[in-house]
Amino acid sequence: MAVAPDWMLGVLMGVGGMIGMYAGARTQKFIPAKLIKWILAFILTGGRYILSFWFNRIQEIQTLVSLCF
């Protein structure tokens, strides 16, 4: 099954990433290093829990689908 890429979405994501990269580089010097470390720790820890939740859900769905067919 072939699916065409959504070019507009890709361009918007790229532009948003570039804006975020430049904005982060510009504002980094005004934010204390300790605060940046806390923010990164929060993002990585929260991301870990979110990913584990979704991967567990995906495994449950795959199990249910395999039981149905």
C-alpha positions as a LaTeX table, in Angstrom:
\begin{tabular}{lrrr}
\hline
Residue & $x$ (\AA) & $y$ (\AA) & $z$ (\AA) \\
\hline
Met1 & 0.00 & 0.00 & 0.00 \\
Ala2 & 1.58 & 3.26 & $-1.11$ \\
Val3 & 0.77 & 6.55 & 0.55 \\
Ala4 & 1.83 & 9.89 & $-0.89$ \\
Pro5 & 3.72 & 12.19 & 1.48 \\
Asp6 & 2.00 & 15.31 & 2.74 \\
Trp7 & 4.47 & 17.90 & 1.44 \\
Met8 & 2.78 & 20.92 & 2.98 \\
Leu9 & 2.86 & 19.33 & 6.43 \\
Gly10 & 6.51 & 18.41 & 5.94 \\
Val11 & 7.44 & 21.95 & 4.91 \\
Leu12 & 5.54 & 23.42 & 7.86 \\
Met13 & 7.26 & 21.02 & 10.27 \\
Gly14 & 10.64 & 21.92 & 8.81 \\
Val15 & 9.99 & 25.65 & 9.05 \\
Gly16 & 8.73 & 25.28 & 12.61 \\
Gly17 & 11.82 & 23.27 & 13.53 \\
Met18 & 14.12 & 25.90 & 12.06 \\
Ile19 & 12.31 & 28.72 & 13.88 \\
Gly20 & 12.47 & 26.75 & 17.12 \\
Met21 & 16.17 & 26.05 & 16.61 \\
Tyr22 & 17.01 & 29.71 & 16.11 \\
Ala23 & 14.72 & 30.88 & 18.92 \\
Gly24 & 16.22 & 28.32 & 21.30 \\
Ala25 & 19.76 & 29.33 & 20.41 \\
Arg26 & 18.93 & 33.01 & 20.91 \\
Thr27 & 17.14 & 32.60 & 24.25 \\
Gln28 & 19.48 & 29.98 & 25.72 \\
Lys29 & 21.95 & 32.59 & 26.92 \\
Phe30 & 19.24 & 34.29 & 29.01 \\
Ile31 & 18.15 & 31.10 & 30.82 \\
Pro32 & 20.26 & 29.65 & 33.66 \\
Ala33 & 21.86 & 26.26 & 32.94 \\
Lys34 & 20.19 & 24.69 & 35.98 \\
Leu35 & 16.74 & 25.62 & 34.67 \\
Ile36 & 17.56 & 24.16 & 31.24 \\
Lys37 & 18.64 & 20.90 & 32.90 \\
Trp38 & 15.38 & 20.73 & 34.87 \\
Ile39 & 13.33 & 21.39 & 31.74 \\
Leu40 & 15.18 & 18.68 & 29.81 \\
Ala41 & 14.79 & 16.23 & 32.69 \\
Phe42 & 11.05 & 16.93 & 32.79 \\
Ile43 & 10.68 & 16.51 & 29.02 \\
Leu44 & 12.69 & 13.29 & 28.90 \\
Thr45 & 10.94 & 11.78 & 31.93 \\
Gly46 & 7.49 & 12.78 & 30.70 \\
Gly47 & 8.29 & 11.54 & 27.20 \\
Arg48 & 9.43 & 8.23 & 28.64 \\
Tyr49 & 6.13 & 7.71 & 30.45 \\
Ile50 & 4.07 & 8.79 & 27.46 \\
Leu51 & 5.95 & 6.44 & 25.13 \\
Ser52 & 5.66 & 3.53 & 27.55 \\
Phe53 & 1.91 & 4.18 & 27.84 \\
Trp54 & 1.41 & 4.22 & 24.07 \\
Phe55 & 3.65 & 1.21 & 23.41 \\
Asn56 & 1.74 & $-0.78$ & 26.03 \\
Arg57 & $-1.51$ & 0.27 & 24.35 \\
Ile58 & $-0.20$ & $-0.77$ & 20.94 \\
Gln59 & 0.79 & $-4.18$ & 22.29 \\
Glu60 & $-2.65$ & $-4.62$ & 23.87 \\
Ile61 & $-4.36$ & $-3.70$ & 20.59 \\
Gln62 & $-2.14$ & $-6.09$ & 18.63 \\
Thr63 & $-2.98$ & $-8.85$ & 21.08 \\
Leu64 & $-6.71$ & $-8.18$ & 20.79 \\
Val65 & $-6.52$ & $-8.11$ & 16.99 \\
Ser66 & $-4.56$ & $-11.36$ & 16.88 \\
Leu67 & $-7.15$ & $-13.00$ & 19.13 \\
Cys68 & $-10.00$ & $-11.86$ & 16.88 \\
Phe69 & $-8.53$ & $-13.24$ & 13.66 \\
\hline
\end{tabular}
